[in-house]
Amino acid sequence: MSGYPAHRFGLRKRGILRGGWYADVVIFDADTVQDHATYAQPHQISTGVEHVLVNGTIIVQNGQPVETLSATLPGRALKFKEE
């Protein structure tokens, strides 16, 4: 589901869970996932999202944001690479 788009957009080492590659993984309960953010209160935590990993770094664990992240965050912006 993500391998082809990553290849199509020229994103190397992305789109497949493979050793040495970059991966963002979200583990959620499809029956309970729900967004609680509103325009008035946009920074509300969603329920049903149990774990989130960005480039192998845990940023949400047991449904709560990890407070001990380093000053350098694990994610980065990606650009489309034209071939």
mmCIF file of the N, C-alpha and C atoms, coordinates in Angstrom:
data_MODEL
# 
_entry.id   MODEL 
# 
loop_
_atom_site.group_PDB 
_atom_site.id 
_atom_site.type_symbol 
_atom_site.label_atom_id 
_atom_site.label_alt_id 
_atom_site.label_comp_id 
_atom_site.label_asym_id 
_atom_site.label_entity_id 
_atom_site.label_seq_id 
_atom_site.pdbx_PDB_ins_code 
_atom_site.Cartn_x 
_atom_site.Cartn_y 
_atom_site.Cartn_z 
_atom_site.occupancy 
_atom_site.B_iso_or_equiv 
_atom_site.pdbx_formal_charge 
_atom_site.auth_seq_id 
_atom_site.auth_comp_id 
_atom_site.auth_asym_id 
_atom_site.auth_atom_id 
_atom_site.pdbx_PDB_model_num 
ATOM 1   N N  . MET A 1 1  ? 0.812   -1.190 0.000   1.00 0.00 ? 1  MET A N  1 
ATOM 2   C CA . MET A 1 1  ? 0.000   0.000  0.000   1.00 0.00 ? 1  MET A CA 1 
ATOM 3   C C  . MET A 1 1  ? 0.859   1.260  0.000   1.00 0.00 ? 1  MET A C  1 
ATOM 4   N N  . SER A 1 2  ? 2.034   1.211  0.602   1.00 0.00 ? 2  SER A N  1 
ATOM 5   C CA . SER A 1 2  ? 2.884   2.402  0.617   1.00 0.00 ? 2  SER A CA 1 
ATOM 6   C C  . SER A 1 2  ? 4.145   2.236  -0.223  1.00 0.00 ? 2  SER A C  1 
ATOM 7   N N  . GLY A 1 3  ? 4.465   1.002  -0.629  1.00 0.00 ? 3  GLY A N  1 
ATOM 8   C CA . GLY A 1 3  ? 5.664   0.753  -1.421  1.00 0.00 ? 3  GLY A CA 1 
ATOM 9   C C  . GLY A 1 3  ? 5.610   1.396  -2.794  1.00 0.00 ? 3  GLY A C  1 
ATOM 10  N N  . TYR A 1 4  ? 4.495   1.225  -3.494  1.00 0.00 ? 4  TYR A N  1 
ATOM 11  C CA . TYR A 1 4  ? 4.385   1.809  -4.832  1.00 0.00 ? 4  TYR A CA 1 
ATOM 12  C C  . TYR A 1 4  ? 4.418   3.339  -4.800  1.00 0.00 ? 4  TYR A C  1 
ATOM 13  N N  . PRO A 1 5  ? 3.622   4.001  -3.940  1.00 0.00 ? 5  PRO A N  1 
ATOM 14  C CA . PRO A 1 5  ? 3.699   5.465  -3.907  1.00 0.00 ? 5  PRO A CA 1 
ATOM 15  C C  . PRO A 1 5  ? 5.107   5.971  -3.568  1.00 0.00 ? 5  PRO A C  1 
ATOM 16  N N  . ALA A 1 6  ? 5.799   5.314  -2.636  1.00 0.00 ? 6  ALA A N  1 
ATOM 17  C CA . ALA A 1 6  ? 7.156   5.735  -2.296  1.00 0.00 ? 6  ALA A CA 1 
ATOM 18  C C  . ALA A 1 6  ? 8.067   5.617  -3.519  1.00 0.00 ? 6  ALA A C  1 
ATOM 19  N N  . HIS A 1 7  ? 7.952   4.518  -4.244  1.00 0.00 ? 7  HIS A N  1 
ATOM 20  C CA . HIS A 1 7  ? 8.751   4.334  -5.458  1.00 0.00 ? 7  HIS A CA 1 
ATOM 21  C C  . HIS A 1 7  ? 8.377   5.375  -6.507  1.00 0.00 ? 7  HIS A C  1 
ATOM 22  N N  . ARG A 1 8  ? 7.083   5.587  -6.701  1.00 0.00 ? 8  ARG A N  1 
ATOM 23  C CA . ARG A 1 8  ? 6.584   6.537  -7.707  1.00 0.00 ? 8  ARG A CA 1 
ATOM 24  C C  . ARG A 1 8  ? 7.079   7.953  -7.451  1.00 0.00 ? 8  ARG A C  1 
ATOM 25  N N  . PHE A 1 9  ? 7.175   8.332  -6.172  1.00 0.00 ? 9  PHE A N  1 
ATOM 26  C CA . PHE A 1 9  ? 7.617   9.679  -5.831  1.00 0.00 ? 9  PHE A CA 1 
ATOM 27  C C  . PHE A 1 9  ? 9.120   9.765  -5.605  1.00 0.00 ? 9  PHE A C  1 
ATOM 28  N N  . GLY A 1 10 ? 9.846   8.690  -5.888  1.00 0.00 ? 10 GLY A N  1 
ATOM 29  C CA . GLY A 1 10 ? 11.297  8.721  -5.793  1.00 0.00 ? 10 GLY A CA 1 
ATOM 30  C C  . GLY A 1 10 ? 11.821  8.762  -4.376  1.00 0.00 ? 10 GLY A C  1 
ATOM 31  N N  . LEU A 1 11 ? 11.064  8.224  -3.423  1.00 0.00 ? 11 LEU A N  1 
ATOM 32  C CA . LEU A 1 11 ? 11.481  8.218  -2.020  1.00 0.00 ? 11 LEU A CA 1 
ATOM 33  C C  . LEU A 1 11 ? 12.248  6.926  -1.747  1.00 0.00 ? 11 LEU A C  1 
ATOM 34  N N  . ARG A 1 12 ? 13.546  7.015  -1.732  1.00 0.00 ? 12 ARG A N  1 
ATOM 35  C CA . ARG A 1 12 ? 14.381  5.832  -1.560  1.00 0.00 ? 12 ARG A CA 1 
ATOM 36  C C  . ARG A 1 12 ? 14.362  5.352  -0.119  1.00 0.00 ? 12 ARG A C  1 
ATOM 37  N N  . LYS A 1 13 ? 14.446  4.032  0.043   1.00 0.00 ? 13 LYS A N  1 
ATOM 38  C CA . LYS A 1 13 ? 14.454  3.376  1.350   1.00 0.00 ? 13 LYS A CA 1 
ATOM 39  C C  . LYS A 1 13 ? 13.212  3.718  2.173   1.00 0.00 ? 13 LYS A C  1 
ATOM 40  N N  . ARG A 1 14 ? 12.070  3.825  1.506   1.00 0.00 ? 14 ARG A N  1 
ATOM 41  C CA . ARG A 1 14 ? 10.804  4.128  2.178   1.00 0.00 ? 14 ARG A CA 1 
ATOM 42  C C  . ARG A 1 14 ? 9.685   3.306  1.552   1.00 0.00 ? 14 ARG A C  1 
ATOM 43  N N  . GLY A 1 15 ? 8.610   3.118  2.307   1.00 0.00 ? 15 GLY A N  1 
ATOM 44  C CA . GLY A 1 15 ? 7.417   2.477  1.779   1.00 0.00 ? 15 GLY A CA 1 
ATOM 45  C C  . GLY A 1 15 ? 7.295   1.004  2.083   1.00 0.00 ? 15 GLY A C  1 
ATOM 46  N N  . ILE A 1 16 ? 8.354   0.377  2.569   1.00 0.00 ? 16 ILE A N  1 
ATOM 47  C CA . ILE A 1 16 ? 8.341   -1.049 2.915   1.00 0.00 ? 16 ILE A CA 1 
ATOM 48  C C  . ILE A 1 16 ? 9.043   -1.204 4.260   1.00 0.00 ? 16 ILE A C  1 
ATOM 49  N N  . LEU A 1 17 ? 8.495   -2.043 5.142   1.00 0.00 ? 17 LEU A N  1 
ATOM 50  C CA . LEU A 1 17 ? 9.164   -2.317 6.417   1.00 0.00 ? 17 LEU A CA 1 
ATOM 51  C C  . LEU A 1 17 ? 10.320  -3.279 6.139   1.00 0.00 ? 17 LEU A C  1 
ATOM 52  N N  . ARG A 1 18 ? 11.515  -2.729 6.173   1.00 0.00 ? 18 ARG A N  1 
ATOM 53  C CA . ARG A 1 18 ? 12.705  -3.509 5.853   1.00 0.00 ? 18 ARG A CA 1 
ATOM 54  C C  . ARG A 1 18 ? 13.872  -2.951 6.677   1.00 0.00 ? 18 ARG A C  1 
ATOM 55  N N  . GLY A 1 19 ? 14.728  -3.832 7.163   1.00 0.00 ? 19 GLY A N  1 
ATOM 56  C CA . GLY A 1 19 ? 15.877  -3.413 7.951   1.00 0.00 ? 19 GLY A CA 1 
ATOM 57  C C  . GLY A 1 19 ? 16.713  -2.366 7.233   1.00 0.00 ? 19 GLY A C  1 
ATOM 58  N N  . GLY A 1 20 ? 17.096  -1.309 7.940   1.00 0.00 ? 20 GLY A N  1 
ATOM 59  C CA . GLY A 1 20 ? 17.911  -0.249 7.369   1.00 0.00 ? 20 GLY A CA 1 
ATOM 60  C C  . GLY A 1 20 ? 17.131  0.807  6.600   1.00 0.00 ? 20 GLY A C  1 
ATOM 61  N N  . TRP A 1 21 ? 15.833  0.623  6.433   1.00 0.00 ? 21 TRP A N  1 
ATOM 62  C CA . TRP A 1 21 ? 15.003  1.596  5.735   1.00 0.00 ? 21 TRP A CA 1 
ATOM 63  C C  . TRP A 1 21 ? 14.303  2.487  6.760   1.00 0.00 ? 21 TRP A C  1 
ATOM 64  N N  . TYR A 1 22 ? 13.783  3.611  6.300   1.00 0.00 ? 22 TYR A N  1 
ATOM 65  C CA . TYR A 1 22 ? 13.036  4.539  7.153   1.00 0.00 ? 22 TYR A CA 1 
ATOM 66  C C  . TYR A 1 22 ? 11.588  4.088  7.216   1.00 0.00 ? 22 TYR A C  1 
ATOM 67  N N  . ALA A 1 23 ? 10.985  4.179  8.396   1.00 0.00 ? 23 ALA A N  1 
ATOM 68  C CA . ALA A 1 23 ? 9.591   3.751  8.506   1.00 0.00 ? 23 ALA A CA 1 
ATOM 69  C C  . ALA A 1 23 ? 8.855   4.556  9.567   1.00 0.00 ? 23 ALA A C  1 
ATOM 70  N N  . ASP A 1 24 ? 7.646   4.930  9.238   1.00 0.00 ? 24 ASP A N  1 
ATOM 71  C CA . ASP A 1 24 ? 6.712   5.516  10.189  1.00 0.00 ? 24 ASP A CA 1 
ATOM 72  C C  . ASP A 1 24 ? 5.603   4.487  10.352  1.00 0.00 ? 24 ASP A C  1 
ATOM 73  N N  . VAL A 1 25 ? 5.320   4.102  11.583  1.00 0.00 ? 25 VAL A N  1 
ATOM 74  C CA . VAL A 1 25 ? 4.341   3.047  11.852  1.00 0.00 ? 25 VAL A CA 1 
ATOM 75  C C  . VAL A 1 25 ? 3.341   3.557  12.886  1.00 0.00 ? 25 VAL A C  1 
ATOM 76  N N  . VAL A 1 26 ? 2.054   3.337  12.608  1.00 0.00 ? 26 VAL A N  1 
ATOM 77  C CA . VAL A 1 26 ? 0.994   3.687  13.555  1.00 0.00 ? 26 VAL A CA 1 
ATOM 78  C C  . VAL A 1 26 ? 0.235   2.403  13.885  1.00 0.00 ? 26 VAL A C  1 
ATOM 79  N N  . ILE A 1 27 ? 0.127   2.101  15.176  1.00 0.00 ? 27 ILE A N  1 
ATOM 80  C CA . ILE A 1 27 ? -0.638  0.943  15.632  1.00 0.00 ? 27 ILE A CA 1 
ATOM 81  C C  . ILE A 1 27 ? -1.892  1.485  16.306  1.00 0.00 ? 27 ILE A C  1 
ATOM 82  N N  . PHE A 1 28 ? -3.051  1.136  15.745  1.00 0.00 ? 28 PHE A N  1 
ATOM 83  C CA . PHE A 1 28 ? -4.303  1.695  16.263  1.00 0.00 ? 28 PHE A CA 1 
ATOM 84  C C  . PHE A 1 28 ? -5.388  0.638  16.293  1.00 0.00 ? 28 PHE A C  1 
ATOM 85  N N  . ASP A 1 29 ? -6.422  0.925  17.054  1.00 0.00 ? 29 ASP A N  1 
ATOM 86  C CA . ASP A 1 29 ? -7.605  0.076  17.145  1.00 0.00 ? 29 ASP A CA 1 
ATOM 87  C C  . ASP A 1 29 ? -8.682  0.704  16.264  1.00 0.00 ? 29 ASP A C  1 
ATOM 88  N N  . ALA A 1 30 ? -8.968  0.083  15.148  1.00 0.00 ? 30 ALA A N  1 
ATOM 89  C CA . ALA A 1 30 ? -9.921  0.644  14.187  1.00 0.00 ? 30 ALA A CA 1 
ATOM 90  C C  . ALA A 1 30 ? -11.316 0.839  14.789  1.00 0.00 ? 30 ALA A C  1 
ATOM 91  N N  . ASP A 1 31 ? -11.662 0.080  15.815  1.00 0.00 ? 31 ASP A N  1 
ATOM 92  C CA . ASP A 1 31 ? -12.981 0.206  16.437  1.00 0.00 ? 31 ASP A CA 1 
ATOM 93  C C  . ASP A 1 31 ? -13.083 1.396  17.383  1.00 0.00 ? 31 ASP A C  1 
ATOM 94  N N  . THR A 1 32 ? -11.932 1.886  17.876  1.00 0.00 ? 32 THR A N  1 
ATOM 95  C CA . THR A 1 32 ? -11.997 2.963  18.875  1.00 0.00 ? 32 THR A CA 1 
ATOM 96  C C  . THR A 1 32 ? -11.268 4.235  18.463  1.00 0.00 ? 32 THR A C  1 
ATOM 97  N N  . VAL A 1 33 ? -10.582 4.249  17.328  1.00 0.00 ? 33 VAL A N  1 
ATOM 98  C CA . VAL A 1 33 ? -9.832  5.444  16.945  1.00 0.00 ? 33 VAL A CA 1 
ATOM 99  C C  . VAL A 1 33 ? -10.794 6.600  16.688  1.00 0.00 ? 33 VAL A C  1 
ATOM 100 N N  . GLN A 1 34 ? -10.469 7.742  17.292  1.00 0.00 ? 34 GLN A N  1 
ATOM 101 C CA . GLN A 1 34 ? -11.341 8.912  17.163  1.00 0.00 ? 34 GLN A CA 1 
ATOM 102 C C  . GLN A 1 34 ? -10.523 10.177 17.409  1.00 0.00 ? 34 GLN A C  1 
ATOM 103 N N  . ASP A 1 35 ? -10.735 11.163 16.561  1.00 0.00 ? 35 ASP A N  1 
ATOM 104 C CA . ASP A 1 35 ? -10.086 12.460 16.695  1.00 0.00 ? 35 ASP A CA 1 
ATOM 105 C C  . ASP A 1 35 ? -10.951 13.350 17.580  1.00 0.00 ? 35 ASP A C  1 
ATOM 106 N N  . HIS A 1 36 ? -10.345 13.991 18.566  1.00 0.00 ? 36 HIS A N  1 
ATOM 107 C CA . HIS A 1 36 ? -11.094 14.863 19.481  1.00 0.00 ? 36 HIS A CA 1 
ATOM 108 C C  . HIS A 1 36 ? -10.779 16.338 19.268  1.00 0.00 ? 36 HIS A C  1 
ATOM 109 N N  . ALA A 1 37 ? -9.936  16.652 18.301  1.00 0.00 ? 37 ALA A N  1 
ATOM 110 C CA . ALA A 1 37 ? -9.555  18.041 18.042  1.00 0.00 ? 37 ALA A CA 1 
ATOM 111 C C  . ALA A 1 37 ? -10.711 18.794 17.398  1.00 0.00 ? 37 ALA A C  1 
ATOM 112 N N  . THR A 1 38 ? -10.790 20.066 17.733  1.00 0.00 ? 38 THR A N  1 
ATOM 113 C CA . THR A 1 38 ? -11.767 20.972 17.131  1.00 0.00 ? 38 THR A CA 1 
ATOM 114 C C  . THR A 1 38 ? -11.020 22.233 16.703  1.00 0.00 ? 38 THR A C  1 
ATOM 115 N N  . TYR A 1 39 ? -11.694 23.120 15.999  1.00 0.00 ? 39 TYR A N  1 
ATOM 116 C CA . TYR A 1 39 ? -11.047 24.391 15.643  1.00 0.00 ? 39 TYR A CA 1 
ATOM 117 C C  . TYR A 1 39 ? -10.724 25.187 16.904  1.00 0.00 ? 39 TYR A C  1 
ATOM 118 N N  . ALA A 1 40 ? -11.593 25.137 17.896  1.00 0.00 ? 40 ALA A N  1 
ATOM 119 C CA . ALA A 1 40 ? -11.370 25.874 19.145  1.00 0.00 ? 40 ALA A CA 1 
ATOM 120 C C  . ALA A 1 40 ? -10.267 25.235 19.992  1.00 0.00 ? 40 ALA A C  1 
ATOM 121 N N  . GLN A 1 41 ? -10.155 23.896 19.954  1.00 0.00 ? 41 GLN A N  1 
ATOM 122 C CA . GLN A 1 41 ? -9.139  23.178 20.737  1.00 0.00 ? 41 GLN A CA 1 
ATOM 123 C C  . GLN A 1 41 ? -8.436  22.169 19.813  1.00 0.00 ? 41 GLN A C  1 
ATOM 124 N N  . PRO A 1 42 ? -7.487  22.653 18.996  1.00 0.00 ? 42 PRO A N  1 
ATOM 125 C CA . PRO A 1 42 ? -6.865  21.783 17.988  1.00 0.00 ? 42 PRO A CA 1 
ATOM 126 C C  . PRO A 1 42 ? -5.851  20.790 18.530  1.00 0.00 ? 42 PRO A C  1 
ATOM 127 N N  . HIS A 1 43 ? -5.360  20.941 19.731  1.00 0.00 ? 43 HIS A N  1 
ATOM 128 C CA . HIS A 1 43 ? -4.289  20.100 20.266  1.00 0.00 ? 43 HIS A CA 1 
ATOM 129 C C  . HIS A 1 43 ? -4.806  19.044 21.237  1.00 0.00 ? 43 HIS A C  1 
ATOM 130 N N  . GLN A 1 44 ? -5.838  18.315 20.820  1.00 0.00 ? 44 GLN A N  1 
ATOM 131 C CA . GLN A 1 44 ? -6.397  17.251 21.641  1.00 0.00 ? 44 GLN A CA 1 
ATOM 132 C C  . GLN A 1 44 ? -5.855  15.908 21.158  1.00 0.00 ? 44 GLN A C  1 
ATOM 133 N N  . ILE A 1 45 ? -5.583  15.001 22.077  1.00 0.00 ? 45 ILE A N  1 
ATOM 134 C CA . ILE A 1 45 ? -5.032  13.698 21.732  1.00 0.00 ? 45 ILE A CA 1 
ATOM 135 C C  . ILE A 1 45 ? -6.148  12.778 21.248  1.00 0.00 ? 45 ILE A C  1 
ATOM 136 N N  . SER A 1 46 ? -5.902  12.099 20.140  1.00 0.00 ? 46 SER A N  1 
ATOM 137 C CA . SER A 1 46 ? -6.857  11.125 19.608  1.00 0.00 ? 46 SER A CA 1 
ATOM 138 C C  . SER A 1 46 ? -6.867  9.883  20.486  1.00 0.00 ? 46 SER A C  1 
ATOM 139 N N  . THR A 1 47 ? -8.003  9.216  20.557  1.00 0.00 ? 47 THR A N  1 
ATOM 140 C CA . THR A 1 47 ? -8.073  7.940  21.264  1.00 0.00 ? 47 THR A CA 1 
ATOM 141 C C  . THR A 1 47 ? -7.998  6.809  20.246  1.00 0.00 ? 47 THR A C  1 
ATOM 142 N N  . GLY A 1 48 ? -7.600  5.638  20.701  1.00 0.00 ? 48 GLY A N  1 
ATOM 143 C CA . GLY A 1 48 ? -7.503  4.479  19.836  1.00 0.00 ? 48 GLY A CA 1 
ATOM 144 C C  . GLY A 1 48 ? -6.166  4.329  19.139  1.00 0.00 ? 48 GLY A C  1 
ATOM 145 N N  . VAL A 1 49 ? -5.324  5.361  19.206  1.00 0.00 ? 49 VAL A N  1 
ATOM 146 C CA . VAL A 1 49 ? -3.976  5.305  18.635  1.00 0.00 ? 49 VAL A CA 1 
ATOM 147 C C  . VAL A 1 49 ? -3.054  4.867  19.759  1.00 0.00 ? 49 VAL A C  1 
ATOM 148 N N  . GLU A 1 50 ? -2.596  3.619  19.699  1.00 0.00 ? 50 GLU A N  1 
ATOM 149 C CA . GLU A 1 50 ? -1.819  3.045  20.798  1.00 0.00 ? 50 GLU A CA 1 
ATOM 150 C C  . GLU A 1 50 ? -0.331  3.373  20.732  1.00 0.00 ? 50 GLU A C  1 
ATOM 151 N N  . HIS A 1 51 ? 0.264   3.247  19.537  1.00 0.00 ? 51 HIS A N  1 
ATOM 152 C CA . HIS A 1 51 ? 1.708   3.465  19.394  1.00 0.00 ? 51 HIS A CA 1 
ATOM 153 C C  . HIS A 1 51 ? 1.988   4.129  18.055  1.00 0.00 ? 51 HIS A C  1 
ATOM 154 N N  . VAL A 1 52 ? 2.962   5.059  18.040  1.00 0.00 ? 52 VAL A N  1 
ATOM 155 C CA . VAL A 1 52 ? 3.417   5.691  16.806  1.00 0.00 ? 52 VAL A CA 1 
ATOM 156 C C  . VAL A 1 52 ? 4.934   5.715  16.817  1.00 0.00 ? 52 VAL A C  1 
ATOM 157 N N  . LEU A 1 53 ? 5.533   5.240  15.737  1.00 0.00 ? 53 LEU A N  1 
ATOM 158 C CA . LEU A 1 53 ? 6.987   5.275  15.570  1.00 0.00 ? 53 LEU A CA 1 
ATOM 159 C C  . LEU A 1 53 ? 7.299   6.114  14.338  1.00 0.00 ? 53 LEU A C  1 
ATOM 160 N N  . VAL A 1 54 ? 8.243   7.032  14.476  1.00 0.00 ? 54 VAL A N  1 
ATOM 161 C CA . VAL A 1 54 ? 8.708   7.845  13.358  1.00 0.00 ? 54 VAL A CA 1 
ATOM 162 C C  . VAL A 1 54 ? 10.185  7.548  13.167  1.00 0.00 ? 54 VAL A C  1 
ATOM 163 N N  . ASN A 1 55 ? 10.523  6.990  12.020  1.00 0.00 ? 55 ASN A N  1 
ATOM 164 C CA . ASN A 1 55 ? 11.900  6.561  11.734  1.00 0.00 ? 55 ASN A CA 1 
ATOM 165 C C  . ASN A 1 55 ? 12.455  5.693  12.850  1.00 0.00 ? 55 ASN A C  1 
ATOM 166 N N  . GLY A 1 56 ? 11.619  4.823  13.393  1.00 0.00 ? 56 GLY A N  1 
ATOM 167 C CA . GLY A 1 56 ? 12.054  3.892  14.426  1.00 0.00 ? 56 GLY A CA 1 
ATOM 168 C C  . GLY A 1 56 ? 12.064  4.457  15.835  1.00 0.00 ? 56 GLY A C  1 
ATOM 169 N N  . THR A 1 57 ? 11.719  5.727  16.002  1.00 0.00 ? 57 THR A N  1 
ATOM 170 C CA . THR A 1 57 ? 11.674  6.361  17.320  1.00 0.00 ? 57 THR A CA 1 
ATOM 171 C C  . THR A 1 57 ? 10.231  6.402  17.806  1.00 0.00 ? 57 THR A C  1 
ATOM 172 N N  . ILE A 1 58 ? 9.986   5.887  19.009  1.00 0.00 ? 58 ILE A N  1 
ATOM 173 C CA . ILE A 1 58 ? 8.638   5.885  19.573  1.00 0.00 ? 58 ILE A CA 1 
ATOM 174 C C  . ILE A 1 58 ? 8.273   7.298  19.995  1.00 0.00 ? 58 ILE A C  1 
ATOM 175 N N  . ILE A 1 59 ? 7.161   7.825  19.446  1.00 0.00 ? 59 ILE A N  1 
ATOM 176 C CA . ILE A 1 59 ? 6.707   9.156  19.848  1.00 0.00 ? 59 ILE A CA 1 
ATOM 177 C C  . ILE A 1 59 ? 5.367   9.112  20.569  1.00 0.00 ? 59 ILE A C  1 
ATOM 178 N N  . VAL A 1 60 ? 4.619   8.003  20.413  1.00 0.00 ? 60 VAL A N  1 
ATOM 179 C CA . VAL A 1 60 ? 3.401   7.755  21.188  1.00 0.00 ? 60 VAL A CA 1 
ATOM 180 C C  . VAL A 1 60 ? 3.494   6.327  21.693  1.00 0.00 ? 60 VAL A C  1 
ATOM 181 N N  . GLN A 1 61 ? 3.310   6.157  23.000  1.00 0.00 ? 61 GLN A N  1 
ATOM 182 C CA . GLN A 1 61 ? 3.376   4.819  23.593  1.00 0.00 ? 61 GLN A CA 1 
ATOM 183 C C  . GLN A 1 61 ? 2.204   4.663  24.553  1.00 0.00 ? 61 GLN A C  1 
ATOM 184 N N  . ASN A 1 62 ? 1.482   3.556  24.398  1.00 0.00 ? 62 ASN A N  1 
ATOM 185 C CA . ASN A 1 62 ? 0.297   3.290  25.224  1.00 0.00 ? 62 ASN A CA 1 
ATOM 186 C C  . ASN A 1 62 ? -0.701  4.442  25.178  1.00 0.00 ? 62 ASN A C  1 
ATOM 187 N N  . GLY A 1 63 ? -0.855  5.032  23.988  1.00 0.00 ? 63 GLY A N  1 
ATOM 188 C CA . GLY A 1 63 ? -1.839  6.089  23.786  1.00 0.00 ? 63 GLY A CA 1 
ATOM 189 C C  . GLY A 1 63 ? -1.437  7.463  24.262  1.00 0.00 ? 63 GLY A C  1 
ATOM 190 N N  . GLN A 1 64 ? -0.219  7.639  24.758  1.00 0.00 ? 64 GLN A N  1 
ATOM 191 C CA . GLN A 1 64 ? 0.233   8.931  25.277  1.00 0.00 ? 64 GLN A CA 1 
ATOM 192 C C  . GLN A 1 64 ? 1.514   9.387  24.585  1.00 0.00 ? 64 GLN A C  1 
ATOM 193 N N  . PRO A 1 65 ? 1.644   10.686 24.289  1.00 0.00 ? 65 PRO A N  1 
ATOM 194 C CA . PRO A 1 65 ? 2.889   11.180 23.696  1.00 0.00 ? 65 PRO A CA 1 
ATOM 195 C C  . PRO A 1 65 ? 4.074   10.939 24.632  1.00 0.00 ? 65 PRO A C  1 
ATOM 196 N N  . VAL A 1 66 ? 5.203   10.583 24.067  1.00 0.00 ? 66 VAL A N  1 
ATOM 197 C CA . VAL A 1 66 ? 6.431   10.382 24.842  1.00 0.00 ? 66 VAL A CA 1 
ATOM 198 C C  . VAL A 1 66 ? 7.007   11.756 25.164  1.00 0.00 ? 66 VAL A C  1 
ATOM 199 N N  . GLU A 1 67 ? 7.274   12.007 26.411  1.00 0.00 ? 67 GLU A N  1 
ATOM 200 C CA . GLU A 1 67 ? 7.748   13.330 26.840  1.00 0.00 ? 67 GLU A CA 1 
ATOM 201 C C  . GLU A 1 67 ? 9.257   13.492 26.730  1.00 0.00 ? 67 GLU A C  1 
ATOM 202 N N  . THR A 1 68 ? 9.996   12.390 26.596  1.00 0.00 ? 68 THR A N  1 
ATOM 203 C CA . THR A 1 68 ? 11.458  12.461 26.644  1.00 0.00 ? 68 THR A CA 1 
ATOM 204 C C  . THR A 1 68 ? 12.111  12.430 25.267  1.00 0.00 ? 68 THR A C  1 
ATOM 205 N N  . LEU A 1 69 ? 11.488  13.067 24.279  1.00 0.00 ? 69 LEU A N  1 
ATOM 206 C CA . LEU A 1 69 ? 12.100  13.125 22.958  1.00 0.00 ? 69 LEU A CA 1 
ATOM 207 C C  . LEU A 1 69 ? 13.301  14.058 22.991  1.00 0.00 ? 69 LEU A C  1 
ATOM 208 N N  . SER A 1 70 ? 14.287  13.753 22.171  1.00 0.00 ? 70 SER A N  1 
ATOM 209 C CA . SER A 1 70 ? 15.475  14.599 22.103  1.00 0.00 ? 70 SER A CA 1 
ATOM 210 C C  . SER A 1 70 ? 15.135  15.912 21.415  1.00 0.00 ? 70 SER A C  1 
ATOM 211 N N  . ALA A 1 71 ? 16.060  16.855 21.466  1.00 0.00 ? 71 ALA A N  1 
ATOM 212 C CA . ALA A 1 71 ? 15.850  18.149 20.815  1.00 0.00 ? 71 ALA A CA 1 
ATOM 213 C C  . ALA A 1 71 ? 15.702  17.983 19.310  1.00 0.00 ? 71 ALA A C  1 
ATOM 214 N N  . THR A 1 72 ? 16.350  16.977 18.744  1.00 0.00 ? 72 THR A N  1 
ATOM 215 C CA . THR A 1 72 ? 16.231  16.683 17.321  1.00 0.00 ? 72 THR A CA 1 
ATOM 216 C C  . THR A 1 72 ? 15.109  15.663 17.130  1.00 0.00 ? 72 THR A C  1 
ATOM 217 N N  . LEU A 1 73 ? 14.030  16.084 16.503  1.00 0.00 ? 73 LEU A N  1 
ATOM 218 C CA . LEU A 1 73 ? 12.892  15.196 16.298  1.00 0.00 ? 73 LEU A CA 1 
ATOM 219 C C  . LEU A 1 73 ? 13.188  14.212 15.161  1.00 0.00 ? 73 LEU A C  1 
ATOM 220 N N  . PRO A 1 74 ? 12.583  13.019 15.191  1.00 0.00 ? 74 PRO A N  1 
ATOM 221 C CA . PRO A 1 74 ? 12.946  11.967 14.244  1.00 0.00 ? 74 PRO A CA 1 
ATOM 222 C C  . PRO A 1 74 ? 12.418  12.151 12.822  1.00 0.00 ? 74 PRO A C  1 
ATOM 223 N N  . GLY A 1 75 ? 11.418  12.958 12.605  1.00 0.00 ? 75 GLY A N  1 
ATOM 224 C CA . GLY A 1 75 ? 10.831  13.107 11.274  1.00 0.00 ? 75 GLY A CA 1 
ATOM 225 C C  . GLY A 1 75 ? 11.524  14.164 10.442  1.00 0.00 ? 75 GLY A C  1 
ATOM 226 N N  . ARG A 1 76 ? 11.198  14.183 9.162   1.00 0.00 ? 76 ARG A N  1 
ATOM 227 C CA . ARG A 1 76 ? 11.723  15.222 8.284   1.00 0.00 ? 76 ARG A CA 1 
ATOM 228 C C  . ARG A 1 76 ? 10.783  15.391 7.099   1.00 0.00 ? 76 ARG A C  1 
ATOM 229 N N  . ALA A 1 77 ? 10.837  16.536 6.460   1.00 0.00 ? 77 ALA A N  1 
ATOM 230 C CA . ALA A 1 77 ? 10.007  16.804 5.292   1.00 0.00 ? 77 ALA A CA 1 
ATOM 231 C C  . ALA A 1 77 ? 10.588  16.044 4.096   1.00 0.00 ? 77 ALA A C  1 
ATOM 232 N N  . LEU A 1 78 ? 9.692   15.558 3.231   1.00 0.00 ? 78 LEU A N  1 
ATOM 233 C CA . LEU A 1 78 ? 10.113  14.826 2.042   1.00 0.00 ? 78 LEU A CA 1 
ATOM 234 C C  . LEU A 1 78 ? 9.728   15.613 0.795   1.00 0.00 ? 78 LEU A C  1 
ATOM 235 N N  . LYS A 1 79 ? 10.554  15.517 -0.240  1.00 0.00 ? 79 LYS A N  1 
ATOM 236 C CA . LYS A 1 79 ? 10.272  16.207 -1.492  1.00 0.00 ? 79 LYS A CA 1 
ATOM 237 C C  . LYS A 1 79 ? 10.140  15.200 -2.613  1.00 0.00 ? 79 LYS A C  1 
ATOM 238 N N  . PHE A 1 80 ? 9.261   15.510 -3.551  1.00 0.00 ? 80 PHE A N  1 
ATOM 239 C CA . PHE A 1 80 ? 9.098   14.701 -4.742  1.00 0.00 ? 80 PHE A CA 1 
ATOM 240 C C  . PHE A 1 80 ? 10.349  14.821 -5.594  1.00 0.00 ? 80 PHE A C  1 
ATOM 241 N N  . LYS A 1 81 ? 10.874  13.679 -6.027  1.00 0.00 ? 81 LYS A N  1 
ATOM 242 C CA . LYS A 1 81 ? 12.069  13.667 -6.861  1.00 0.00 ? 81 LYS A CA 1 
ATOM 243 C C  . LYS A 1 81 ? 11.663  13.326 -8.286  1.00 0.00 ? 81 LYS A C  1 
ATOM 244 N N  . GLU A 1 82 ? 11.819  14.274 -9.182  1.00 0.00 ? 82 GLU A N  1 
ATOM 245 C CA . GLU A 1 82 ? 11.507  14.017 -10.587 1.00 0.00 ? 82 GLU A CA 1 
ATOM 246 C C  . GLU A 1 82 ? 12.673  13.295 -11.223 1.00 0.00 ? 82 GLU A C  1 
ATOM 247 N N  . GLU A 1 83 ? 12.360  12.293 -12.044 1.00 0.00 ? 83 GLU A N  1 
ATOM 248 C CA . GLU A 1 83 ? 13.420  11.523 -12.698 1.00 0.00 ? 83 GLU A CA 1 
ATOM 249 C C  . GLU A 1 83 ? 13.551  11.921 -14.143 1.00 0.00 ? 83 GLU A C  1 
# 
